[in-house]
């Protein structure tokens, strides 16, 4: 798929040193991951990373963390407590 974006010429001049297509793809992948719409495997495929570690480094650099609420923490803590109680 190709998408065309029109920019003023002075902005284009400022962005000439940036691979704008790649950067836009990175921003989309990070945002979709952040929202929970795609997982790390999809990010890796979208950006053609060679390893999951490269993917995780990218996500960290972009501050693309999945939301983790206090409720999530409570549920995880309860699940761990339940597992430990059965042993």
Secondary structure, DSSP 8 states (H G I E B T S, - for coil): --------HHHHHHHTTS-HHHHHHHHHHHHHHHTTSS-HHHHHHHHT-SSHHHHHHHHHHTT------HHHHHHHHHHHHHHHHT-
